[in-house]
């Protein structure tokens, strides 16, 4: 599972310093970030980053603007420098070399003249494949071909580690077929949701009108909305999909094709895989059980229109300008509140990064990654592991048997820092100048082939789920590993020049966050070997769920907009990890200071304890549009930035003590609501 982490960054206009043991000045917390009109015990988020928020409005090209976005922009500038240098040199690179792939793809993405001349032409062959369908049952070949070429369609399909046997890969299949961001967009009956659906219908009509390829498009918008609404009604919600037990349903191949015989699955599987598929995991059996009825409910021509829409919608961003503008209007402005499209140079860099991310990452780490930083962060990982072990041993709610298994899992954790040891090979991709669509299809086909080639082979323990330039981190439950790409290990999120308290409040808390995912409501259901297997005593599991229920209830009470509340159930894994990660990092830093105290631990009136919490708050400093906030409340398993600060800190006596908060403070949970897990 990928765990998103939004990054710490600060605009250090006036620098503050603290002198540590080596007498080298270390950067402290910038006072310009503060809003000192607010007391830290009343609203610590506003106090700590209110100044930052005032000085960092959302750019027109964004729907939110925070520490994460700024650092991501800085990385994009570095990537652009790499690509521009390749584009402007006169060297002739051999076909299939990293340089040739990056240069040709980047040039094709920048070539707006060719894109505009082609208009709809790039996808017409895809439409022709849809037009020749004679009946729904024969859809298998078409769906397989679309999967190979990177198109989404009626259902999800991928290869990954078997959740109950972490020594093998297996095919996973699940619900799909929607264009709007989530099931809730189709089913909620509030006025804003109804207005979005109305806008969606208009958007579909507008897009088909631009094609000028159909005799009549009347009613297309309503037809597609109706089909997708029916698909949404037979789908699990995001909260329901959080349960790894309910979403693991092992099927034998013969059983699957017999139970769901409304599609010729034999030809589908034969087309997508050269390896025999004997078993598969079906994440939502009820979706496939009811999909057959929906395929009969609508005519063949209706389904052809639906499938053409998904091809058109998914590739609108690389068609001519009129399609790009309409896609941006709906998907960015209507859904997220973004008012201005990014310039073509920025979009092109992002496109290269999306399709040739590892190839580009090779060049990135050569210029922008410090092995010294890797060594220091590795030590921080071990420091937090040691603290976590101590805290598990001292738990008063867990019995000795469960503790021993928890510690065994913690000991088995592995971690990766920086970048992969084995880069993906795209040398066989046919990347040519002025052929953006063909380039994307070629890379998609190779990527799909790489995924399918995992079947029947040993698990590749060197594989990464992120590129090194990604500003993020994650915990993988099936591998029982935590991963920190080079992109996150940069100043000012992490810096060897920064005060230890800020580093532990930033990257240290993120390390703890990822550790904690192995013991949140989902990760705790996997054992030390990465298998979906219960290792808890029944009594301890009940106690744990009683504690996590309190976190759910706490976050359910946060009203982010008028009558819009955080979904405490959907966000509980991230909320657990935030709280636990902060706790682990705080005590790891405390232990470090006890063993090796700095000469000066106060800076601008802040103790190291206070700077630790200031560092965490700055990680989540952000401004966000109302539309984007509404969208993320529905789709994002993370709570909004403000509440990732206010929620955990309201449960932490360490915070109350650091800022001398009394019993009446707004930053202190009521005794009967107080949470303490790890």
Secondary structure, 3 states (H helix, E strand, C coil): CCCCCCCCCCCCCCCCEEECCCCCEEECCCHHHCCCCCCCCCCHHHHHHHHHHHHCCCCCCCCEEEHHHHHHHHHHHHHHHHHHHHHHCCCCCCCCCHHHHHHHHHHHHHCHHHHHHHCCHHHHHHHHHHHCCCCHHHHHHHHHHHHHCCCCCCEEEEEEEECCEEEEEEEEEEECCCCCCCCHHHHCCCHHHHHHHHHHHHHHHHHHHHHCCCCCCCCHHHHHHHHHHHHHHCCCCCCHHHCCCCCCCEEEHHHHHHHCCCCCHHHHHHHHCCCCCCEEEECCHHHHHHHHHHHHHCCHHHHHHHHHHHHHHHCHHHCCHHHHHHHHHHHHHHHHCCCCCCCHHHHHHHHHHHHCHHHHHHHHHHHHCCHHHHHHHHHHHHHHHHHHHHHHHCCCCCCHHHHHHHHHHHHHCEEEEECCCCCCCCCCCCCCCCCHHHHHHHHHHHHHHHHHCCCCCCCCCCCCCCCCCCCCEEEECCCCEEEEEHHHCCCCCCCCCECHHHHHHHHHHHHHHHHHHCCCCCHHHECCCCCECCCCCHHHHHHHHHHHHHHHHHHHCCEEECCEECCCCCCHHHHHHHHHHHHHHHHHHHHHHHHCCCCCCCECCECHHHHHHHHHHHHCCEEECHHHHHHHHHHCCCCCHHHHHHHHHCCCHHHHHHCCCCCCCCCCCCCCCCCCCC
